[in-house]
Amino acid sequence: MPDVVTLSPEDSRKRHVRRDDMVPERVAFIDCKMPGSHLKENYSLIGPGVTQSKEQKVCLSEPHGFSLGVAAMPAGITNNLHVHYTAEVFMIYKGTWLFRWGADGKDGEIIGNPGDIVSIPTWIFRGFSNVGDGDGWIFTALGGDDTGGILWHPRILEVAAEHGLYLTRDNMMVDTQKGQPKPGPDELLEPMTREQIDSLPKYSIEDMRRNIVTKAERNFAPALLDSHLPGHGAEIAPVAGHGISQNRDHVPPITYPQGLSLEWGRIPQGGMIGRHLLHEKQVMIVFSGTVEVAQNEGAETVTQTVASQELYSFPADTWREIRNVGTELAEFVLITAGDHKKRIVWSEEIQQAAAKAGYAIDHNGYVAPLDLLPYKVRNRFGH
């Protein structure tokens, strides 16, 4: 097993991204001066993502195996058609959103609401609008540390040029209205041809629906070794990829590789997820309630209190506990690096308590009745 990592109080604080730490860039993309798109705000929380602005502020630049950002838009504002090379997963925190896709945005549309998760496949045009009555906020996860940038619909490049914005071949924006020189023809990104656009994959509404998990469709269930212990009670609902769930009946609705797994978690008031360790980096975004994250062990324990709309980044190979310290059910999204099934390392205390309650982890990594496991396992716990 790799060496356990111990966090200093300063390191722990840096990994807690509070709402006040999130700094918006208002001209992050080439369409940000177009009427109807001019009030967009882009936040880079972990990694730069696909921002095209050299002025973008990044909360955590450390590679995680994925990027994480926010699209914040007032009612009536649109993010225009573009293509991603890696996964793009939308986690709707606030607002009512219309997503559209296809060569000209006409292959299909769906509506997303708070608590819904929408994963848009790679290599297709997509755009989205805030169709609600108030401000909207979407967390976005992007696969990979290097996303490759994005491809804009040629019409967007044309209109952007009318506002003095150009895109270079390295996918960075030039704003001539700020006095920056216009790139020469050999420096500009070449627009896609109609033939290239028409060659992209086609997705029907039924096809796209397989990549959406609404709030009502979340399959919460006890899914961890400590879930049945008194004072614990956490549940997990898988969404995309193989995460940390230890419930053998859990099958993620979205299965195509994205470079990450994504799961909903919830902890009842007064409950907790006991001390455990992961070999992968993991990010927790709190959607409701307040949780306390405790890392390290013994006298070296450091804590952070993470409120709704905030996130915490767990380094690989660190011990942690997650407690609900609020007055309501705490709900959060867990994003873990990698497409593989993750294996939790539980503290000896948790393993012993679970064994006393009649449970242990089987050889496939799932919670099982202790009395049905091999003698060697039962004997370890005195059974």
N, C-alpha and C positions, 0 to 999 in steps of 0.2 A: 504494500500500500504506500502511495506517495506520502511524503512528509506533511504533517498537519500544519496549516498556515495559521499564525496568530496575528490578529489585527490590533494595531494601536488605536486609542481613542480618536486620534486625528484621521487615520485611514478610514475608520468606520464612519466618521462624520462625512467625509468626502463621498462615500458611496451612498449616502442618503440624499436624494435629489428632492428638495422641497419645492413647493409651488413657486416660491420667491426666487429659487435658483434658476428657474426656466426663463431664458431670455429669447424673445421672438425676433426673427428676421422677417421683415415685411417685404423685402424684394429678394426672396430666396430662389425664385424660378423665373424663367423668361416670360411667363404670362402674367406676372404680378402687377403690371401697369395697364393691362387690358381692362376696359370697363366691364364690370361684373366679376372681375377676379382681383381687383385692386386692393381689397381689404383682407386678403389672406395673411395669416401668420404661420410661420414654420418654426418649429422648435427641434433642435437636435439634442436629444437627451443622452444617448449612448452612441458614439461614433457620428460622423457627419451625415450618414445616410446618403441621400441623393441630392442634397442641396447644391445649387449651382452658384452660390455666393461665397466669395472669399471672406466675407465679413460675418459669416454664420458663427454664433457662439455655441460651443459644444460642452455640455455639462460633464460628461465622462468620455474621454478620448481613448481610454484603454480598450483594446480589441476584446470582444466578447464572443465572436463567432456569428454575431448578428448586430444589426443597428436598431435603434429605437428612437422614434420621434413623435411629433404631434402635428396634426393639421387642425388649426383653429380658424373658424370662419363665421362671420355674422350671417344672419338669415339672408338668403338670396344670392350668396356668393358661390362661385363655381371654380373648381379645379379642372383644368382642361385636359383633353385627350393626350395620353402619353403611354409609352411602353416601358415595362421594367424587365430587366434580365434575371433578377432573383425574386424570391417570394416577397409579396406585399400583403400583410395581414392587418386588417383594420379592426380595432377594438373600440367600439363606440361608447364613450363616456357620457356625452351630453349632446342632445339635438336629434333632429330627424333628417336623415340623409338619403339622397337618391344616387345610386350607383348605376352607371351605364357603361357599355363596352361594345367593342367591335370597330371595324375599320373607320366608320364615321359616327360611332357612338349609337348605332341603330340596331345592333344585334339583340339587345335586351336591356331591361331596367329592373332594378329591385329597390325596395325601401329598407333602410336599416334604422333601428332604434337603440336607445341605451341598453347595454347588456348584450347586444348582438355582436357576433364576430364574423367578418367577411374576409375570406382569403381569395384574392384575385390571381388566377394563374399567370405565369410569365408569358411573355411574347404575344400579348394582345393589348390593344388600346383600351384604356379605361379612363374615366373621369367621374367626378362626383360633385354634388351640390348640396348645400344646406337648404333644405326645403321646409324647415321648421319655422317657428315664430321668433326664436331667440338665438343667442350665440350657440355655436356648436363646437365640440371638442372631440377629436378622435386620436387615440394612441395608435401608432403604426409601427409594426415590426417588419424589418427588411432582412432577408436572408444574406448571410455572409458579411465579412468585414469590408470587402471590396464589392460594392453593388454594381459596378460598371456604369453607373449613371442611368440616364433615361433617354428615350427617343421621343421627341415631340411630333405631333401631327404637322405636316408641312404648312397647313393654314395658320397654325399657332406661331410658327417661325416668321411667317409673312407679317402678321399683325404686330408681333413683338417688335419687328424692325421699324414699324411706323412710330413706335414709342421710344426708339433709340436703343433697343436691347438686341444684342446679338449673342450667339452661342459659338464658342470655339470648338475645335475638334477634340480638345481634352475635356469637353463638357462643362466649361466654366463660362460664366456670363460676363459680358462687357456692356457697360452702361455709358453710352456716349453723352447722355444728358448730364453726366457727372464729369465730363471732360475727358473720359477715356477714349483713346483713338479707336476708330472702327477697324476691326480686323480685316486684313486683306483676303482676297478670294481663296488663297491657298491655306488660310488659317480658319476659315469658317466651316462649321459643321455642314455637311451636305444633306439637304432634305431627302427624306425617303421618296422613292418613285411610287407611282400608282401601282405598278407591277409588284413592288416589294410589299406595299400595304395589303394588296389583295392576296398575297401568298401567306399571310399570317393565319394562325389557327382560328377556327370559328367555334363559338360556344353558344348553345341555345340557353334559354332561361332554365330549362331542366338541368342542363349541364352545370350551369353556374350555381344552381340551388344546392348541389352536392358539396359546394365549397363554403356553405354558410351554416352557422350554428346560432340560432336565435336564443334569446334569453329563455323562452319557454321550452326549448329543446335540450337544455343542459341536463345531463344525467348525473346528478349528484348522488354519491354513495360513500359509505365508509371505505377508505381506500389505502389506509396506512396501518402499519403494525400497531401503532398506539391509538388508533381511532376509537377502540372500545374501552380504553382505560378511563377510570373516573377522572374528571377534570380536563379531559382532552377533547374528543368528539369532532375532530376535523373531518370534512368530506371533500371529495374531488370530483370534478366533472371534466373528462377529457374532451379536447377540441381538435387539436391538430398534432399529429405525430405521437411518438411513444415517449411519455414523460416519466413522472415519478410514481404514478399510481401503482399500488401493489394489489389491486383488486383484479383477479383473473377474468372477471366478466366485463371489464372495461375495454372497449374497442374505440379508438379515436374515430370520429366521423370523417375527419379529413386526413387522408393517409399519404398523399404524394409527398416526396421528400422536399423539405423547405430549409434544412440546415438548423432547425430548431423544433422544439415541441412547445405546445401551448395548452395550459390547463386552467380551468377555474378552480379556485379553492375557497372554502368558507369555514369559519370557526365560530361556534356559538359563543354568546356572551360568557366570559369567565373561562373559556376553553383555551386549548393550546395545541400546537404540534411540538412533540417532545424533542429532546436533543438528538440531532442527527447530522450527518455529513454527506456531501456530494462531491464527486470528483470533477463535476462540470460547473461552469459559471452559470448563475441563475439570477434572474431579475424578478422581483415581485412588484406589481403595480396595484395599489390599494384602490378599489372602486367604491367601497362604503365601509364605514366604521373606522376604528383605529387599532393598530397592532403595535406591539413592542417586539423588536428584534434583539435577541441577546446572542452574542457571538463569543467565541473562545471558551475557556473552562476555568472554573474556580475563581481565584482572586483576580485573574486577568480578564474576566468577563466585561464586555462593553455593550451598551444598549443604545438603541435609537427608537424613538416613537414615530411611526410612519402613519400619517393621516390620509384621508381620502384625497385622490388626485396626485399623490406623491408616489415615489418608487424607492426601492432599495436594491442595490446590486450586491449579490453574494459572490465573493471570490471562490474559486475552486478549492476544495480540500480544507474547508473551514467548518467548525462545529457551529450549529445555530439552533435556537428555539424561536418559535413564533407564537406570541400570546395575544389574545384578544383582550385589550385593556379598555375598550370602549363600553358604551351602554347599549349596544345593538349588535346584531350579527355582523361579523366582518367578512367582506367578500373581496377577493383579489385575483389577479391573473398571475400565473407563474410561467415564465418563459425560460426554458433551459436549453443550453447549446447542444447541437448535434441531433441527428436523425435516429440514433440508436436508442434502445431501451435503457433508461437510467437506473442505477442500482444504489439505493440508499444504504448508508452505513449507520446503523442505530447505536446509540450509546449502550453500554452493558446494562445500565439501570433500566432502560426502556425494554431491552430484550428480556431481562429477568421478570419485570412486571407483566409483560405480555405472556410469557410462559406460565406464570402463575394464573393468568386468566384463561390459559388453554390455547394460546396462539404462538406461532413462530413463522419464519419465512422459509418457504420450501426452496428446492434447488433451482427452480425456475424464476425465483425472485418475487413470489406472490405469498400473501398471507394464507396460512393453512392451519387446520387443527393440529395441535402439537401431538396428540395421541396417535395420529396417522403417519407421522414422519418417522424416518429410520431410527433405530435404537440409539445410534451414535448421537443424534440430535437430541433425543429425549433425555439421554443420560447426562448430557452437558448441563441441562437445566434441572437435573435431579428427579426426572420422571421415569 
